Amino acid sequence: MNQVIDKSVVEHKVKTDDSKENKSEASKSVNNDVIITNAHIVLADEVVYGSLVVQDGKITDISTSLSSVGGAIKNAVDAENDYIIPGLVELHTDNLEKHFSPRPKVTWPGQPAVIAHDAQLIAAGITTVFDAVALGDVNEGSQRIENLHLMLDAITEAKNKQVLRAEHFLHLRCEVCHPDAVNLLTPLVDKDLVRLVSVMDHSPGQRQFTNMDKYRIYYQGKYHLSNEDLEQFIFKQRENSQRYSDQYRREIVAMCQARNIPIASHDDATLAHVEESAAFGMSIAEFPTTAIAAKHSHEQGMLVMMGAPNVVRGGSHSGNIAAHELAAQGVLDILSSDYCPASMLHAAYKLSTLENDYDLSAAINTVTLNPASSANLDDRGQIAIGKRADLVQMKIVDELPVVGHVYAQGRRVF
């Protein structure tokens, strides 16, 4: 997989940029100019052996040779033959909720919760994250609704105080069968941190939960419902879906289109679902539940996102399509850590070892370049000259990718 092109030690001729761009706040107080050498560098279409140069938080040179440091750059890193990959770009993680509600009915203070969440992401190699925050829930008394503005305020405050190591954006997940979904979105949709919106309907008997046995097991266990309470719960969810879902989906899509915010579908299962999503101009098919929906989404130009835990575990916990089956068909574009940050890099590497056409570069693209492009973040997601120096040094130990160091705009943060 990795061909050593040239191991002769040569002096790097570092390119300089005459147009000095403003450094980020993170890099103003720290010299983040660095040469990383003796590395297997995972580019978007190949893996090369050599060195790369970072200046002012951006990649300024890539060489298929080793480097001895000279000139203006005094910082050198010997990668010791490890891989260097782009920082991971995560579009959908519920991990923040776990830190705000570490136990049922327990709410943790906002700043410590966000900082702990951020540290866990960085340790997993995630340098750009879209914190997925639910607007509405199937359970009217859930802590999701109670904690919504606590989480949003804590993310904003932590970002303003520059105490976060990853760059955080917001992914607003709109539960269209919830009576207040549109009212919850309206005051938030113009916030600068909002860069992705998805529409979802978790009512029983369709999309994620066509299998009612799986639905009953999941929600009865999650909310500790009696059999009678569960049947009342199911009736209420179906009633809300019929009353609100179609109207709210149209209204939410219109709000996002007016602001050029990328929109994701959620749990599409049928050709009709996909046709509707395509007609709405959605760019991401988030967690399609069937092979036919994933394939048609791909054909319609939507990037297909699946959960990284699905790859690691070898299948869906809801009994839906396995992500590795979609990879075998060539219709898997993006992996998301969903509920487990450490699964993201693990799944991408595992993808490159399975029976499909994904080599290491293509597999790493599913957690870097592809999610960045789908969210209109053209400044990151690949190791290329001029891109942000969000980088991860990793090694493979017993078929498991292990994160060594992480750089955010050239500054080592882990």
N, C-alpha and C positions, 0 to 999 in steps of 0.2 A: 504493500500500500504506500509506503514512504520510501522514495528513492532519494538517496544522498547525491546531490548534484555536484557539490564542490566543497571539499573540506579544507582547502588551503586558506591559511590565515592571511588576510589582506587588510590594508588600511581602508576604512570606510571614507568615502568622500560625501560628507553630509550636505544635502541640499538645504539651502536657506530660502526663506520666504520673505521677499522684499516688502510685501504688504503685511505689516504686523497686525494681527487681529487681537481684539481684546481677550485677555485670558479670562477663564471662568473664575468665579469666586473661590472655588476649591483650589485653583492652581496659583492664585496670586501670592499666597504666602509660602508656597512650597515650590522648589525647583523640580519640575516634573519632566525635564528633558532627560532622555535615557536611551541607551542602546541595549536591546535584548538580543543575545546571540546564542549560538549553539542550540538552535530550536528547530523543531518541525512545525512550520507555520502553515496553518490550515486556511487557505484562501477559498474564495467562493467556488472555484472549479478545479482546484488541485491542492496537493500538499507538497511544499518545498522545504528543503533544509537550508538554514542560513540565519539571517539577522534582520532586524527591523529597527528603525530609528523613530523616536518620538520627540517632537518639539512643540511647545506651546499647546500641549494636550491633543495634538493630532499626529497621525502617522505621516512622516515626511520621506521615508525611503524604505524599500524592501530589497534585500540582496540575497542571492543564493551563494553566500560565502560567509565565513566567520569574520569577526571584526575585532581589531585592536583599537582601543579608544584613542581618539586624538581630536584636535580642534576644540570647539567650544563646549562639547558635551563631555562631562566628567563622570557621569553616572553610567555604570555598565552592569548588566545582569547576565550571568551565565545561566541559561535555562537548563543546563545539564541534560540536554537531549530530550527534554520534555516537549509536549505540544503547546503551541500558543494558538488560541482560538479567539474569536471576537467575544466580547461580553454578551451574555445571554439577554434576550429581549422577551419579557414575559407579559403576555396580553391579558391573562385571566388568572388571578390567584385569589382565593378566599382566605389566604393565610392570615391576613390582618385580623379577621374576625376572631380567630383563636386566641390572639393576644389581648383583645379587648374583653373576651368572655372565656377565660381559661377554664371556668367551670360554670354549670348552669346557675343563673341568677347572680353571677359574680361579674362585676364590671371593673376592669383594671384602669388605672389612670392613663390618660391619653398619650402624653409624651413618652413615658416608659414603654407603653405598648407599641407605638410606632417605631421607636428606636430598636427594640428587640426584634421586631418583624424585619426591619431593614438589615440588621446584622445577620439574620438567618438567610436572607436573600443573597447578600454579598458572599457569604460562606459557600453558597451553592453556585456561585459564578454569575448571578443575575445582576446586571448593572443598570438595566432599564426595566421598570416594572409599571404595569397598569393595575393599580389596586382595584379589584372588582368589588364594588359596593352595591348591594341590592337595594333597589327602590321598591319596597313592598315585599311581601312574603306570603306563602300559603298559610302560615300560622299567624293569626292577627295579634297574638300576644308575644311574638318572638322578640328576642333581644336584637335582631337585625334592625328592626324598625326603631326600637328604643335607642340603639347606639349609632344610628345613621349620622346625625350631625356631630356627635362626639368624635367619630372617626374622621369625618371630613375636616373638622376644625383642627384636629391633632395633626393630620397630614400637612395641612397648610402651614400651621405654626412651626412644625419641625423643619419643613422645607425653608421657610423664611429665616429660621435661626441657623441654617446650614449645618445641622447636626446629622444629616442623612448621607450615606455613602453612595447608594444607588440613586438614580434619577427617578422620581415618582410622578406618574400621571394617574388620572382616574378613568376607570371603565365603569360606567353606570349601567347596571343590569336592571332592566325594567320588567317587572313581573306584570304582564298586561292583564292578568285576571284579577289583579288587586284593585279595589275600588279607588285608591288614591294614587295610582301609578303616575298619571299625567300631572297631578298636582304636586307630587314629590319632585318630578323632573323639572318643572317649569322654572323654579328659582335657581336651579343648579346648572342648566344646560349652557349658560353663557360664561361659566367660570373657565379661566384659562387652563386649569389642570385637566379639564374634561377633554379627552382625545379619542374616546371610543364609547359607543352606546350599543347595547344588545337588547333585543326583545325576546322574552321567554314566556312560556306558558306551561307551568308544571301541573296543570289539572290532570286528573286521572284518566287513563284509557287512551292516551295518545302521546305522541312524541317520545319523551324519555321513558314514559311508563305505559306503553301499550300492554305490557304484561301486568295484569292487575294483582297477581300473586306477589310479584316483586314490589309493586306499589304498597301493598298492605304491609309487607314485611318491613319495608324501609320506613314508612311514616308511623306505623304503630310502634316500632322500636325507637324512632327518633323522639316522638312526643309522648310516649308511654300512654297510649290511648287504649281504653277498653274496646271490645268488639263493637258495642253500641255506639260509643263515641266516634270510632273510626268510620262507621257507616254514615253518621251525621256529617263528619268531616268531608267525606267523599262527595256527599250530596251538595254541600256548600261550595266546594271547589268547582264542581261541574256547573252549578248555577252561576257563579261569578264569571267563569270562562265564557259562557253563552252571553252573558249580559255585557261584558266589557272588552273582551280580547280583541275582536276585529276592529272596533272603533278606536281603541287605544293604540293598537299597532299602527294604524294609519296616521293618527295624530303625532305619535312619537317619531315616526319616520319623517314626516313633513317638517317637524322642528329641527331634526338633524340635517336634513338636506338643505334647509335654508342657511345652515351654518357650516356646511361642508365638513361635518363630523362623520367619520367612517362608522358604518352600521354593520352589526353582525346579527345573523339569524342565530337561533338556538334550538338544538335538538330536532332539526328537520328530519322527517322520517319517510315522506312520500314524495312522488314527483310533483304533486300539487303544492306541497309545502315549498319545494325548491323553486317552482315557477313563480310563486308569490314573492319569495325572497328576492329573486332575480328582478322581478318587475319593480320592486321597491328600491332597486339599485344597491342592495347590500353587497359588501365587498368580501366579507368573511362568513363562511359557513361553520359555525361553532358547534362542535360535537354532534354531527349528524349521526343518527342512530341506526341507519341501514346502509348497506353497500350501494343500493340504487340511488339513495339521496346524496351520498358522498360523490359518487361518480357523476351524477347530473350537475351537482353544484360545481364541480371541477370543470365540466364542459361549459357551464354558463359563465366561467371566468371568476368565480368566487374561490378564494383560497380556503382549503379545507383544514380546519383545526381540530385536533383530537387531544385527549388528555395523555400526558406523559405517564401517569400511573397505569393507564390502560396498557401501554407498551411494556412497562416494567413487570406488571402482573400477568401479562399474556392475555388479557381480556377485560371486558367491561364489568364493573361491579353491578350494573343494572341489567345485565343480560343482553346488551345491545352489541353492535358490530365491534369486533376487535380491531384496534388500530393497525396492528401488523398485517391484517388482511387487506386493508386499504393501501398500505405501503406496497404490498405485493402487486397491487393493481396500478401503482404509480399515481394514486390520487390523494396522497397525504402530503400536505404542504407545511403545516405549522404544528408544533407541539407546545402544550401549555402545562405548567406544573399543577394547575387546578388547586388541589388541597395539600400538595406535598412538594415544597420547593426543591428538595434534593432529587426529586424524580426527573427533573428536566434534562440535565446533562446525562444522567444515567440512561434515560430513554433514547436520547439522540445517539449516544454511542452504541447502544444495543441495536438500534435500527440499522446501523452500518454493518452489523454482523449477521443479520437475518437474510433469508432468501428473497432478495428484491434487487432493484437497480440503484439503491442508495449507497454510494461510496461514502467515505468519511466526510468529504466536503459537502455533499448533498444532504447528509444526515445532520451535520452541524448547521446548515442553512435553515433547517426547520425550527431552530431555536434562536436564530440570529438574523440573517438577512431577510428571510420571508416575513416573519412578524414585523420587523422594522419597516419593510416596504409597504405592508398592508396598512400600517398606521401612519403612513406618510412621513416616516422618520428617515430621510434619505442621507443623513449625516453619520449613520452608524450601522452596525449589523454585519460588517465585513472588514477584513483586513485589506485595506487599499489606501494608496497615497491620498491624503486630504481628508480621510475619514477620522472620526473621533477615536482616540486611543483607549477605547474600552476593551480590555484584554484579560484573558484568563490563561494562566499557566496550569496545565494539568498533565498527569501521567496516568498510565493504565496499569492497575495492579489487580491481578487475577480477574481480568475482564471487567473491572470496575473503574470508571474514570474518577480520579481523585484530584480535587482542586488544591493546587499549591498556593499560588498568589493570584490576586485580582487587582487590576488597575482601572481606575475611572479617570478618563481624560489624562492618561499618562501618570497619574498619581497613585501609588500603591495604597490600597485601602484594605487589603487582607493579605 
